[in-house]
Amino acid sequence: MEQTMDTQRKIITDFMHPPLLRWTSVNDGVMGGLSDSLMQHSSEGKGVFSGHLSLDNNGGFASVRAPLPENDYTGYDGIELSVNGDGKRYSFRLRTDLLFDGLVYRQEFDAPMDGWVAVRLPFIDFKPSFRGRIVTDAPPLDQSRIFQIGFLLSERQEGAFRLEVDRIEVFQS
């Protein structure tokens, strides 16, 4: 995680101006768990990923995802998030298809509680994963085919959570 000082950026979403992404919740209920989450727009024009992570019934994850209207991010170096957190560790996820289940490229980040921070996630550091496990023989992330983005909370971080997001953008160093 580092502070930004780049020259080239492109906003994916700022939660106030088009395109406003359509977020869908995908929680551990698909496996019998009891966690819940959603992405809402706050009155201040921020995205708020919040809910409750439960470990009951073999649960343990809460997530949201959104399809992107633009899919080619060739020439950019990574994703930058502007977030205000709750001290938990989150995962930002990219999908190179529109499938419900399948390979995801993920990168974890800490969301400190002490105000807004810029979190840089270089494309080269995204790890291919399937249902929580790293896939060692997967192809590298194809930046020309990023069809979905998302947030996930897991790692046995039981209880209420709240991650505010001011914007999601791609950056070029």
Disulfide bonds with the S-S distance in Angstrom:
none
